[in-house]
Amino acid sequence: MKNTQQFIKDNQQKFLDELFALLRIPSVSADPNFQNDVAACATHLATHMQHIGLDAVELISTAGHPIVYGEKIVDPTLPTILVYGHYDVQPADPLELWKSPAFEPVIKTTPIHPEGAIFARGACDDKGQFFMHIKAVEAMLQTQELPCNVKIMIEGEEEVGSPNLAVFVRENKLKLQADVILVSDTGMLANDVPSITTGLRGLSYVEVEITGPNRDLHSGLYGGCVANPINVLTKMISSLHDENMRITIPGFYDKVIELSSEDRAEMAKAPFSEKAYCEALDIDTTHGEKGFSTMERGSIRPTLDVNGVWGGYIGEGAKTVIASKAFAKISMRLVPDQDPEEITSLFLQHFESIAPPSVRVKVTPHHGGQPVVTPTDSPAYAAASQAYEKTFGKKPIPVRSGGSIPIIAMFEQELGLKTILMGFGLDSDAIHSPNEHFGLFNFYRGIETIPYFFQNFSTINQ
């Protein structure tokens, strides 16, 4: 990989310029107003994949946003790595909290990234991370050091639950045949503490609607006489946790796999500073389920959080009304062996049962996903671990992430393949938030590390 690494070093500025071009496209999948931009991003990506030398590049239509696919088959007898990523991004709102425009990438230094970080929506999640793979493959192709076959599949709907990806995968199993799936849509502990994600929480996401009177009412004439949907909703939400921050939905914990004290002790070996964690978030103390550490609460324990709540008048000045309706969006992060459909059903039954007769309740399920745990004794994990050790100078720590990537379980179910999660972002990179960023160190180190995974995986599997 000597020539590959030299090519990467010689082309750092070119790689950065190309990433900036990708980041300037506001490919927000959740907002129909950006539909043309999402399509433009897919076209841009397909053209770029052709340009670097991938074969059979396609822009594949779905019932939603297109999937971009390309491959390079060096030799059918060699191992094949299937790379997955997503080119869609979260909405940039609230725009006023960005210190620079969300879709005009800039380099700024931070205490964690003194060498500079790329500030833009999608910089880390996931344009910057999947683009590392494209650049790594380009480097191996240009130096004729690609040691095995590669297939690259980049979708445009991950941020809205990948509603059409499973259909595509199910209908294209032959096209997607591989030996392992490689994904960079996670993070690592720190720039000097590399880690590999070995577990992801599942997800159940719902929207609730509380309806009281048939119209907004004057709060003076009707206050104290009819149920206020906003008051009712907030009371219902507050009852979903007890005083120990355990979720009160009956049956919610029935299938939760409790880790042994030995496993928890191993997790505790990962470096973590409670003080630095609080300082980074500008909070005085952490908060969560009694009996578990902060790291455990964010990885091996299920959660329930309100992601948005609204209703009534929120404009300038005063408008004295009792709103007809109140709404909330609620996400539940799940752990093995919780099933998202079962948890959604339990939530619906419980939420309806705690509503007073003075209001009506509607629960609308959105997307969900199964929790995932990946083995640390597989050839693919060994290949990844050795790759990190080569570029970071130390073995990576296996960690479980609190986030969810629902399609990982789907890949295993439909393709029978395990996934290696080689993330290079940091928790401080503000993904899904204003001022999202991705360190230059992380971007370049990812490009340097990925070819070693290809080399190691090819050697182990021959």
N, C-alpha and C positions, 0 to 999 in steps of 0.2 A: 504493500500500500504506500510505498515511498513516493511514487510519482503522483498518486491520488492526493496525498497530503500536501505535496508541493503545489499542485494545481489549486487546491483549496486556499492555500496561503496566498498565491499569486492573484486570486480572483475575489478577494474579500469585498472590495469596493463594488465590483460588478454585481455580486450576489446581493449586496445591500441595496443597490439601486433597483434591482429587479424586484426585491421584496417591497420596496417603497411603492413601486408601480402597482403591485397587487393590493397593498393596503389602502391606496387612494380610491379604490372602487368600493362604494358603500353597499356591500352585499348583505343587507339585513333581510333575513328570510321571514321574520315574523310580521313585517309590515308590507302590505300589498303595494304601497307607494314606491317601494324599492324593487319591484319585480323586474323592471328592465335592467337595473344595476346588477341584480343577482345573475341574470342571464348574461350580461356583459362580462361579469367576472368568470363565469364558466367558459365562455368563448376565449377570453384572455388566457386562462389557464391551459386550455386544450392547445392553443397555438404555441404556448411556451413549451409544453411537453413535447410537441412535435419538433420544436426548434432544438431541444437538447439531445434529440436522437432516439426518443422512444418510438416504438412501432405500434401499429393498430390503435392509434389514438382516436377516441370516439367521444362525441358529445351526445350522451344518451338521454333521451326524453323520458320523463316519468309523469305521473299524474300531478306532480308539483314541479320542483326545480330540478334541473338536469344533473346527471352524474357524469363526471369526467373520468375517462379510463384510458390507460396506456400501458404498454408492456415492452419488455426486452427479453426474448427467449434466447439465451446464449447457447444452450444445449438442453434438449428435453430430458436428458438423463440426469441433469444436475438438480439440486434442490431449488425450490421456488419460494420466494418471499412475497407476500401480498401486503402492500403498504396501504393503510387507510388514513384518511384525514377529511376535514370538512372546510369548505371555503366560505360558508355563510357565517355571519357574525351576529352578536347580540345588538339590539338597538343601542344607540349612543346616549339616550336620555338618562339623566337630565343634562342637557347640553351646557347649561350655565355653570356646571361644576367642573367642566374640562378646562385645564389651564392652557391648552392649545387645541385647535380644532381636531375633532375625533378622526377625520379622514384626511388629515394633512400630516403625515408622519414626520416627526422631528426627533433628533437625538438630544437627550438631556442627561446630565449626571445626577446620581442620587447617592445617598450614603451606602446603600447596598450595591449599587452599580457605579462605582467611581470611574469605570472605563466608558460609561455611557449606556443608555437604554433607549430603545425605540418606543416612542409614545404614539399610540394610535389604536383605534378599535380593531381587534383581530391580531394585534402584534404578537400576542402569546397564544390566544385561543381563537382560531387554531392556525391562522395563516402562517405566522412565523415558524411554528413547529412543523407543520406538514411540508413547508417549503424547504426545511433543512433536508428532508429526504430527497426532494427533487434535485437539490444542489449536490448532495452526496452522490446520487446516481449519475448526475451529469459528470461529476469529477471522475468517477470510475469508468464511465463510457469514454470520455475524452482521453484517458490514459490507458484504455484497454485493460483495465484491472477489475472489471466487474466479474466476480468469481462464481456467480450463480444467476438464476433467472429472477426477474423482478416483475411484479404487476402492481400498478398504482391505481387506486380507486379513491376519488375525492368527491364527496357528496355536498349538496347545497341545502340540507334541511336538518342538520344535527341539532341546531339551536331551537327547533320546533318539534323535536321528538323523532326525527327520521321516519316520518309516516310512510314513505314509499321505498325505503331502502330494503326492507325485508322482502318485499315483492320482487325487487330486482335481483337480490341474492338468490332467492328461491328459484327464479327462472333462469339464472345464469351460473349454475353450480359448476358446469364444465369450464366455462371461461375463467372462473375464480379459483379453480383448483390450485392448491398451494400446499406447502409444508408447515407454514406458520404465518400468522398475521402480526404485523409490526405497526404500532400506533404511538405517536407522540401527541398526546392531548392531556397529559398529566404533568406533574411537577416533580421536583426533588427537594430534599431537605434544605440544602444550602449549596452555594457555589463551591465550598470546600468540603461538603459532605454529600457526595453523590448517593442517589437511592433509586431503586426500581420499584414501581408500584405493583403490588401483588394482590391487591383487593380493591374493589369498588363497591360502594353502597348502591342499592337499588333505589327506585323512586316511584312514588305515587303522587300525582299532582291533580288537585281538584279546584274547582271554582264554586263558591257557595253564594246563594242569593236569598236574602230574607225580604219578604214582602209583607207590609202591614196594610195601611189604608190604600184605597184605590187612587189616591193622588197625594201630592205634597200638601200638608196642612199648616195653617197658621198656628205657631207654637203657643200663642197666648190663648186662642179660642179652644184649642184641642189638647194642649199640654196637660198631662196628668189624667187624661180621659181615654186615650188610645195608646197602644204599644208603639214605642219609637223603635223602628227596625235597627237603627244604628246602636241604640242602647242595648237592645236584645242581642245583636250580633257580637258586640264586644264582650258581653257577659258570657255568651256561649263559648267564644274563643278562649276567654280566660279560664274556663272550666276544663279545658282540654289538657291541662297539666295540674298535678297536685303540688303540695308544698315542697316535695323533693324533686320536682321537675320530671317526674315520671308521667308518661302519657296515660290518660284515664280511659281511653277507648277500650271497652271489654274485649279481651282476646288479642289485643295488639301485640303482646309479648309472648304469646303461646309458643311460637315456633322460632324464637330468637335463640341462636346457638351461643351459649355462654362460653367464652374462652377460659381455658384453664389458668390457674395461677402461674404456671410455668410459662405459658404463652404470653401472659400479660407482663411477666418479668422480662421476657425477651424484648417486647415492644418498648419497655421503659428504658432500655439501653440506648435507644436513639436519642441524640442530643436535642434537648428542648429547654428553653429558658422561658419560664412563666413571666418573668419581669420584662424581657424583650418582647414577648408576644403582646403583653398589655400596652407597652409603650408604642409599639408599631400601630396599634389600633386606637390609641389615645383613650384607653379605658382604665379604670382604677383596679378592676378585678375581673376574673372570668366568672362564668355563670353556666350551670348545667346540672345534669342528673347527679344526684348525690351518690357517692361511693365510687366514682370514676374520675380518672385524671382528665385534663384538658385534651391530651392526645387521644385517649380512649373515647371520649365523648364525640370527637370529630372523625372517628374511623370505624370503631367496632360496635357502636351503640346506635339504635334508631333514633330519629328525631322528628319533630313536627314544628314547622315554622310558618308564620303568616308572611307571605311575600308581597302582599298589597291589600289595602282595605280602603274602600271609598263609599260615598253616599252623601246626599244632602248638598248644601251649598258650601263651596270652598273658594269662591271668588273674593274680590276685594270688598272690604266693608262688611256690613251685616245684612243677613236675610233670615228672618226668624221663621224657620219652617221645621216641621217634622217631616222628614223624607219618607216617601212611599216605599223606597227600597234601600237596601244596604248590601254591599258585596265584599267578598274577600277571596284572595287566591291563597291556597295553602299547599305546601309541599311536605311530604313525609319521606325522609331518607331511610332506607331499609337495609337490613343486614341479613346474612344467611340464617335461616331458611325462609324468610318472610317472602310471601308472594304478593306482588303489587295489586293484582286483581282482587285477591282476598282482603288485603288491607283497605283498598278503596271501598269495598262492600261493607267492611266493618265500620269505616268512617261514616259512610252514608247512613247506616242504621243508627249509629250512636248520635250523629248530629241531628237527625230527625227526631230522635227520642227525647232530646234535651230541650227542644224548642217549645216555648209556651203556646197554648192554643190560640193566642191572639195574633200569631204570624204564620205565614206559609214558608216552607223551606224548599229550595231547589239546589241539588248538588249535581254539578256537571263534571264528570271525570275528563281529564286531559291526558297527556302522555304519561307513560310509566316505564319501568325497566327492572329487570332482575338484578339482584346483587351478584357479584362475581368474586371468586378467589382463584388465583392462578398458582400453579405449583412452582416451587423454587428448586426442584430436583430434576428439571427437564433439560435436555440439550440446549433448547432455545434460551432458557434462563442463564445457563452457563455461558453461552455465547455472548449474551448481553452483559453479564457481570464482567467477563474478561475484557470486553470492549471499553467499559467504563474504567476499569483498572488501568488499561493502556493509556487513556487520555487524561485521567484525573490522578493517576498515581496511587489510588487506593480502591479497595473493594467497595462496591455500593451496598447500602443497607436495604434489605427488603422492607417495605412499609405498605400499610393499607391506607388508601385515600378515602376521604369523606365524600368525594364527588361521585357522580354517576355518569356512566357512558352506557346507556341501555343496549346499544347495538353489540357490545362485546359478548353478552350472553346469547344474542341472536346468531352471531357468527359461529359460536360453538355448536348451537343447536342445528343450524342449517348446513354448515360446511364441515363440522366435526373438527374444527381447528382451535387450538389455544392461541391466545394473544399475548404478546410481549409488549408491555407498556413502558416505553423508554421516553419519559418526559424530561424536559430540560427547563421548565418554568419554575418560578418560586411562588410561594403563597402570597408574597408581598407584591406580585405583579398586577394586582387589581383587575383580574379578569371579571367580566360582567359588570364592572364599575366604571365610573369616569376615571380618566387618566390611566387606562390600561397600558402596560408597557412590557417589554421583553429585553433583557440585557444583551448587549453586543457579545459579551463573553459567552452567554448561554447559546445564542444563535450560532456563533462560530464553533463553539465546542461541540454542539450537537452535530453539526456537519462533519466535524473531524471524527466523532465517535461512531457514527452510523456505518461507515465503510468497514470498520473493524468487526461490527456485528455480522455484516455480510460475509466477511472473510472467515470468521470463527464458525458461523452457522454452516457455511459450505463445507469447511474442513471436518467438522463433527459429523455431518450427515453423509459424507461420501464413503 
